[in-house]
């Protein structure tokens, strides 16, 4: 499919990035998620599995597990064990962990009664029910970003519609209204993965093939805060940015202060040049707990700030 902007997907090296009341809400969630013919929703210990596609990772604030979003639902890693849901195994795309749960897009599991595509949805109960935020049955959003507080939401419109502008769109009212980011001073040849400050939804960053661009006004004014380098993944760690770059055919993991430009390198296990980092996550409750995935669906995590790493998945297994 061709779009009017360049789309630079995180899963291919060289093209890794791209240009009323509470009762009503509860009733809406119930209508969207309940189906008398489907099995009861439970979180159970997972058996052996292989993830063919990892769509995002994160640490939702309403759980103590690391969540992995895939094409057949969520997997949760906690206390050295893997868990999964018995139903609502949606093909989550653009997964974002937030304080109250998670936000995502994608396609619903058959038999759940949900329309396809999901647009932008939110769950506060580990995926048992979902609340539609925007673009339901209208758009599948590959590139989304959200502040941990949930107040700053960003998507990349890959094709224009009556409600979505081409390029970056943002909302500061939990998806009720949307505006187009003007991206002043953005000189990269494509758009890529976005990240949002955990508490300040106006502050965001974008990874591109030519470095990281940073904004404090919802992407209306952008500033290049690194040298020219390919950045494949990024996320905020407090006020700092954790990111992965490809430099001199090496896969690197670094931290960056947007205000001072100061960088430091975190030592990670060796990764082949053709197996770059695709997703990064930091636990907002414990900044020493981090995780990353790779193009080949490897998953690593650390609980000591990167001093030691555990290989939780190899080739998605």
N, C-alpha and C positions, 0 to 999 in steps of 0.2 A: 504494500500500500504506500502510495506517495502522499506526502503532506506538503504544505506550503512553507513549513519551516523544517530545518534539518533535525532529525531525531537521532539521538546519539545514545543507544541503549547500553546500560551498564553490564550486560551479559556477553558482549562481544568485544574483544580487544581491538582497538583501533576505531571502533564506533561505540565506545563504552558510555558516552554521555549524550544528551540532546539539548539542539536549539529547542395552641392555645394553652393550655394548662398542662400540669403534670399528668393528670388522669388521661388526657387525650394522647399524650406521648406514650404512656404505658399501654393504652389500648392499641395504638399504632404498632408498637413493638410486638404485641401479642398477635395481631392480625398478620404481620409479616412473617412471623417465625413459627406459629403453631400449625400443625398439620396432624390430624388424628391418626393418619396411617403410618407415620414415621416412628421409629423407636424413640424411647425417652433419652433426653440429653444427659450424658454423664461424662465426667473426666476420668479415664481409666488408664492403667499402666499399659504402655504400648508394647506390642511384640516386635519382632524384627521388621524393619522397614527400609525402603530405599526412596529417597527424595529425588525425583527427576528434575524438578525446578524449585529453587528457593526464591521466594518473592519478597523477602524482607525479614528482619529480625528485630527484637527489642525486648525491653523489660517493662511491661505494663505495671502501673502503680498499684493496681488492685490484686496483684499476685506477687509471689517471690520467685517465679520461674522465668527462665529465658524462653521466649516464644520464637518459633520458626514458622513462617508462613510459606506454605507450598501450594501446589496445584490440587492437592487432595486434602486441604484443611490445615489445621494448626497442630504442631508438635510442641510440647513443653518439656524443658529440661530442668529438673529440680532435685536436689539431694542425690545426685548421681544416678537418677532414673529418668526415663522418658515416659511422657504421658500424651494422650490424645483424646479427642472428643468422639463419642459414639455416633454422633450425627452432626448436621450442619458443617459438613466437611467441604466448605466452599473453596473455589479456586481464588484465594485471596491474592490480590495484586496491589502494589503500592502500600504495603502494610506499614503502619506507624503506631508505635506504642505511646500512650499518653497516661496521665496520672489516674484517670478513672477507668482505663481499659485500653482499647485500641481503635484505630481508624483504618479503613482500607477501601479498596475498590475490588473489581473482579467479576467473577461469574458464580452463580449459586449452584449448589449441589442439586441434582434433579430430585424432585419430590418434596422440596421444602416450601413450595408455593411462592418463592421469590422471583421477581422479574429479572431478566437478563438484558443488559448488564446491570450491576448493582449500583453504579454511580459511586458516590461517596457515602459510606455507611460508618456507623459507630456501634461498638458493643461495650457495655459496662459489666457484663457477666460472663466473660471468658468465651463468648461466642454463642451462648444459648439463645439470646435474642439480639436483634440488630435494629438500629434506628436509622432511617434514611436522613441524611443531611442535605444532599444536593445531587442533581443530575441522575436521579434514579431512573432506570430503564432508558437512559439516554447515552451515557458515555462509560467506557472502560478506561480508567485513568492509570496509566503505567507509572507516572511520576507524580507523587504526592509528598507533602511534608507537613508536619504539625509540631507546634510547640508542646512540650510535656504538659503544660497547663491546659492545653486544648483551645486556647483563645486565638492562636494564629494558624490559619490553614492556607496551604498553597497547593495548586495543581498546575500542570502544564497542559494546556489545550493543544492537542495534536491536529485537530481540525476544527474549523469555526462552526458554531451553531448559533441559534437564537439566544442561548444562555451562556455559552462558553466562548471567550475570545481566544484567538490563536496566540500561543505563548503563555506566559505566567499569569495566572489569576490568583487573587488572594481574598480571604475573608477574615474579618476581625470580630464577627458576631456568630461564630460557630456554624457557618455555612448558610446563614439566612440570606445574605447579600454578598455579591462578588464584584471586584474591581480588577481591571487589567493593570499589571505593573508596567511602567513605561521603560524601565531598563536603561535609563540615561547613562552614558559612559561605558556601556557594555560593548566590548570590542571582540569578544570571542566569536568564532565562526559557527558555534553551535551551543545549544543549551544542554544541561546535564542534571545530575542528581542534586536535590536541594536538601537543606537542613535548616531548622528553625531554633533559635535560642529557647531554652527550656521554659523561661518565665516571661520573656519579652517577645511577644508574637510579631512585633514590628521588625525585629532583627533576623535576617536570614542570610544564608550563604549558598553559593552554587559551585559545583565542581564542573570544570570544563577541560578540554584538551590543552588549554593554554593557561591553566592555573585556577585559583579560587577567587571568585568575585564575592564581595561582601556588601550588605546593605543594612541600614538602620531605619529605612522608611518604606518597608514592604516591597523592596525591589524596584522602587521608582528611580533611585539613584544608586548606581553600582560602582564599586571600587575594587580594582585588582590588588590583592593583598599578598600575593606570592610572586615568585618569578615564573617564567614560562615553563610549564611542566604539565604532563598529563596527570590529572587527578581522577581516580576511578570511583572513589567513595569518600563520604565525609559525614560527620555528625558533630553536634555540640557536646562538650563536656564542661558544664558550667558556662563560664564566659569564653573558654578556649574552644578551639576546633580540633577534633581528632580526624585525621585524613590519611588516605593512602595514595601514594604517587608512584609513577613508573619513571625511573631515572636511570640512564645508562644501563638499560635492560635489567634493572633490579626492582623488585617490589618492596616498597618502603612503607612504614607506618610512622607518622609524625604527629606532634601536637603543635599548635600555632596560636599565638596571641594576636587577635585581629587588631588590637590597639597599638602594640609595639612591633609586630612583625617577627617577634622572637620565635624560633622553632627549636624543637628537640626531637630526637629520634628514639622510638621504642623498638627494641630488638624483638623480632618475631622469628618463628621457624622459617627455614628457607622455602621460598615458593618459586616455581619455574616462571619464566617470563610470560608464558602463555597461560598462566593460572593466576591472574590478578585478583585482588580483593574486590568484591562486589558490594557487600553491605557491612556496615559497622554499627555497633550499639554500645552504649555506656549505661550502666544502671544508675539512674539519678539518686537512688538511695545509698549507693556505695560506688563512688567514682573509681575505685580500684578494680571494680568488676566490669570487664569489657568482653566483647566477642566480635568475631568477624567471619564472613563466609568468602568463598572464592568461586571463580568461574566454574571449576570442576565440582562444586558442591561440597567442598571441605568446610568444616566448621571448627573453629578454635575459640577457647575462652580462657580468661585469666581472672583470678580473684585477688591478685597482688600487684595490680598496676602494670603488668607486663613483664614481671621478673620471671615468671614461669607460665607456660601455656599448655593447655590440654587439648588434644585432638579428639573432639566429640563425634565428628562425622568424617568419613573418608569416602569420596565419590558418592556422597549422599547416603551412605550406609552407616 
